Each structure stands twice: as C-alpha cells, then as structure tokens.
Amino acid sequence: TWIGARPVEEPYTSTGLILTTLYFSYFITDPILMKTWEKLIK
C-alpha cells in the first residue's frame, strides 16, 4: 500500500495506525455481527 512506502513522519504513522486498527477490527467484529444477525433473522 502507499502508506508503507511513505517516509516515517507524523501524519503517515498515525494514518497507518488508524487504518491498520480498522482493518483488523473487521476480523474481530465480523463473527460477532454474523451471530447477532442470525439471531435477528430467526
């Protein structure tokens, strides 16, 4: 990705941290949301 090729400066490090957190939080919240969705459908 383009953020990994940028020099290590403040706006790029915080942007990389935020985007990494958002990316990996999907894998944590997806199973929880799917179980909740299945309960709502039934």
Stockholm file with secondary structure:
# STOCKHOLM 1.0

chainA/1-42         TWIGARPVEEPYTSTGLILTTLYFSYFITDPILMKTWEKLIK
#=GR chainA/1-42 SS CGGGGSCSCHHHHHHHHHHHHHHHHHHHHHHHHHHHHHHHHC
#=GC SS_cons        CGGGGSCSCHHHHHHHHHHHHHHHHHHHHHHHHHHHHHHHHC
//
